[in-house]
Amino acid sequence: MRFSARLAAALLMAVVTASTQLSAGLAPTMVGPSFTSIGPLAFAPDGTLFAADRTSASIVAMQLGTEASGTAAGTADVKGLNGRIGALLGTDADGITITDLAVHPTSRNSFISVMRGSGPEAKAALLRVDGAGDISLVALETMSFTSVSLPNPAAVNPRGRGGRAQSVTDLAFTDGRLYVAGLSNEEFASKLWSTPYPFESVDRGASIEIYHGNHGALETRAPVMAFVPYMIGSELNLLAGYTCTPLVKIPVKSLTAGSKVVGTTVAEFGAGNQPLDLFVYQKDGKDFLLMSNSRHGVLKIGTDGLASAAAITAPVGGTAGVPFETIASMVNVEQMDRLDATRSIVIADGNLTAVVLP
């Protein structure tokens, strides 16, 4: 089935239920999610796929069913990924924008969220790449899902920067709860929301303040760009990367609805940069963070010093805090996730490639 026909079918099925779907911020289980946009992705351990619709400031939880796996487990390398996705969606490589990449927890197939076209006419699609390198359009029109809306998202910015374009910047699921980072419409705009899953309601969120060493100032309007849940000692934290480029630890127990939380800045990785993806992996009996960035490449960050790291509370020129190393072999990484115990899967220079964890 061509993309246009599939999209038309999905829209036709969704129109009857669209008003119910987002009323009161919560949608009952139904068939066929309809995205106005598709951005960050995150999996739960049971294979539930969470996808952010930034335009509508909502989160969709999908039960993939038979779409969870292609003909082969794992993810094979794919050269010319952008061009192949473009051809599948009836356009060329320049006609698509890849917005995220996430690996299924059991099939190890990779799921890729894509916007076809640009501006108000852009259409959302979800693709799957399997262990044979086959790329398939995920059939959304018959998929069971639930959705929840954020209660106080940022307003639409006609220039497309900040505002609704950053209503959701990242997602992560742990211990039965989905955590959502993004911008709100409040004075303290940087926000972390959470909701139990199955969805019941989404809370008002916690406003996040950090000290930004490279700016020499406290910030409340810069959103978390990438984060990962991580246990420091016996306490669950969110390790959060910000533009330009602080790394901050935020105790989950402090994220009560309506609270104002001050995160602890434990590193500065240098100015003029935006974190893209962040995950935890194990090597040689130790935990590490792997962070991809727009300008600073891929950074490997040790976790041993996170508990005792001194807070950065004064201006920093360059880098400071917990040590890190730049992985010279990983360049131009646009999207990244942990593929398995020994490899990551990355999109770089238009190709999808498995890379040994450093």
N, C-alpha and C positions, 0 to 999 in steps of 0.2 A: 504493500500500500504506500502511495506517495505521501510525503509529509503533509501536503496541503489537504488531502482527503482525510487523513487521520486527525489533523487539527480541527477541521470543520466538524467532524463527528464528535470530538471532545467538547467543542464549544456548544454544539447543539444539545448535548446531554447535560452540560453544566448550567445552561441558561435557566432551566426550570428551577434549579435548586440554589442559585447564586445568592439570592437574598437571605435564604435561611442559613446558608453556609457560614456567613460571618456575623450574623445577628448576635448581639450580646457578647461578641468576641469569641464565641465558641460554636463549633459545628458538630452535628451528630455524624456518625459513620454513614457514608454514602459512596456512590460510585462515580469515578471520573473527575479528578481535580482539574480545575481550570486556572492556569497561572497567567497573571498579567506580566509577571517577570519571574525569573528563577535565578537564584544566587547561591549563597552558601549551602552546603550539604553536610549532614552528619548522620552516622549510623548508630543505632542502639545495638547491644550485643545480640538481640534476637532477630536482627535484620530489618527492623523498622527503619525506613529512610525518612529523615527530616529534611525538608527543603524550604528555604526562605523565599517568600515573594516580597521583595523590597517595595515595590510600587504600592501594594495593598497593605504593607506592614503586617504580614501574617506569616505563620509557620504552618506548613502542611506535613502531616505524618502519613506516610504511605506504606501499605502492606504489599510488597512486591509480588508475592506468590510465585508463579512460574517465571516471572521476569527477573527473579533474583540471580539466575544463572543461565549462561549460554550453553553451548555444546561442550565446553571444556572449562575446568576450574582454572583459577589464576588469571593473570593478565599478560598477554604476549606483547612484545614490542610492536609498535605501529609507526612506520615512517610516513611522513606526509599526513599526519593526523588531521590537521585543520582542513586540508583539501578533501580528504575522504569524508569527513563530516559534512563539509559544505556540499559535496556532490550528493550525499544522502538526503540533504535538506533542500536540494534544488537550487543551490547557489555555488559560489566559489569560496576559497579559503578566506578571502577578505570580507565575505558576507556574513561571517559568524564571529561571535565573541564567546570564548569559553570562560565561564564564571566560577566553576569549582570542579574539584575532582575528589571522589571519596571511594574507598575500597570496601566492598561488602565483607562482613566479618567472617563468613563461612565459605562462600563460593570464591572469594578473593578476586572476583570480577571487579573491574573499575567502572564507576558511574560518573558521567560527565554532564554537568549542566551547561546549557548553551542558549544564547540569544541569537536568533537569526534576524539579520537586518539591524536597523538602528532607529532611534527616536520612537515616537508613539506607535509606529507600525511594526516594531520589532516583536517577534514571536518566541515563546519559550519552548525548549525541547529538552528531553532527558535521553542520554545515550548510554549504552552498555558496551564495554569491550571485554571479551572473554579470553581464555587461555589459548585459543587458536588465532587470536588477533581479529576475530570477526567483530564488526561494529554494528550494533542494532539499535533502532529507535525503540525506546521503551513505550509500550502501549499504555497510555494513561487513561484512555476513555473507559476502560472496564475495571479500573483499579479501586479497591476499597481504601478510604482515607478518612482522616479527621483533620480539622484545622482550628487554629486559635489566632486571634488578632492581638497585637500589642496595644495596650490601653492608651498610650500617650506618645505616639511616634512623632518624629520630626516632620515638619511641614514640607510639602513639595517645593523644591527649588527649581525654577524654570531653567536655570543654567546647568542643572544636572550634577552639581558637585555638592557634597555635604547633604544636608537636608534628608529628603526621602531616599536619596541614593545611598545613604548610610544608615537607614532605619534599622538594618541588620547587617553587621559586619562579620560576625562569626557565630557558630553554634557548637555546642558540645553536650553530650549526654553522659551522665554518670549517676549511679545510685538511685535510679528511678526518676531522675529529674533532668529536664532539658534546660540548659543555660543559654541565654541569648545576649549578645553584645550589640550595641548600636547607639544611635542618637535619639533622644526624646525631644519634645517640644518645650521642655522646662528650662529654667535658667541654668541649672546644673545639668547640662545636656547629655553628658556621657553617662550611659546607663547599662546596668546588668539586670536583666529580668530572669525569672525562673518559673517553671511550671512542672507539676508532676505529669507523668505519662502512664496510662491513658489520660488525655487532657481532661482537666476539670475547670481550671481557670488559670489565667496568667496574672501574677501579682503586679503591683504598681512599680516594681523595680527599685533598685538601689542606685543612687547617684554616686558616681565615682570621681574622687579627686586624687591627683597624683602630683608629685614634684618632678618636673622635667628638667634634668640637669643641663642639657644642651640649650634650653631656652632660659634657664635660670629663673623659673617661675612655677607657681602652682597652676595646674590646669584642671578645668572642670568641663570643658566643651570638646576636648579631643577624644574620640571614641577609641575603645579597644579595637585593634585591627585583627589580631589573631590571639587565641588563647587555648590553653589546655588544662584540664583538671589534673592535679598532682598532689600526692600525699607528702607533706613535709613533716617528718616525725609522725605523730598520730593525728595530725590536723590536715583536712582537705583544703587545698588552696586552688585558686585559679591563677596560673602563670600567664600574664598578659603582655603582649607586645604592642607598642604604640608607634605611630609615625615619628621618626626622627630621633633616636630609636630607644626609648626606655623599655626595660623589662621590669615588670612589677608583680609582686605577689599579693594576692587578695584572699584573706581567709573566707571560705564559704559561709561559715557560721555568722559572719558580720553582714551578710547580704539579706537583711530583713526588709520587707516591703516598706518603702518610704524613707529608708535610712540614707544618711550621707556617710559614705565610707572613704577613708583615706588609705590608699594602697601604699605599700612599701616598695620604693624603687631600689632594685638591687643591682642594676647594671645599666650602662649607657653604651650603645653599640655604634654611635656616630650619627651625625646630622645628615639631612638630605636623603632620607631613605624611608621606605614603608615596608613593614613586615607583610608577607603574603600568606605563609602557612607555617604551622608550628605543631610538632608532635613529639611524643616521648618514645624512646626505644632503649633496648638493653644490649650492652656489648661487654664482654669480658667481666661479667658479674656486676656491672655498674649501669646506672641510668643516665641517659643523656637526653638533651633537647636538641632537635634539629629544626632550625628556623630558616626559611627561604625569604629573600628580601628583594626589593626592586633595584637597589644599587649596591648593596654590600654583599652580594652573593649568598651562599648558604653557610650558616654558622652552626658549629657544634659546641654546645654549652654543657659543661658538667653540672650535675645537681648536688654534689657533695657539700658545697658551701652555701646552699640556699638557706638553711636553717639559721646559720650564724652570720650571714652577710649583713654588713653594716648598711643602714639606709643612706641613700644619696640624698642629701638635703641642701647642697650648695652647688653653685654653677660648675659645670664640667665642660672642658674643651676637649673634644674628641671622644675617647672611650674611658670607661671606669667600671668598677664593681666586679662581679663574678667573672672569672676568666672564660675565654672562648677561643676557638680557632676557626679560620675561614677554610672551607673545603675547596681547594683550588680546582679539583676535578669536576665540580658541579657548577656550571655556569649557565646563565640565561634561563634559570628555572622560573616558570610562570605559575605552575600548579604542582602540588606535591602531596603525597600521603604515604603512610607506611604500608607496604604491600604484604610483608610477612616478617618473620623473625630476623631475617638477614638482609632484606632489600627494601628500598623505597621505590615508588613509581612516580615518575616526574614527566611533566610536559615542558619541553624546552626546545626552542628553535623549530616549533611546529611538529615535533615528534614526541611519541609516547615511549618511554624507555624505563626498564627496571635497572636500578643502580644499587650496588652493594652499599649497605649502611657503613659509614666511615668509623 
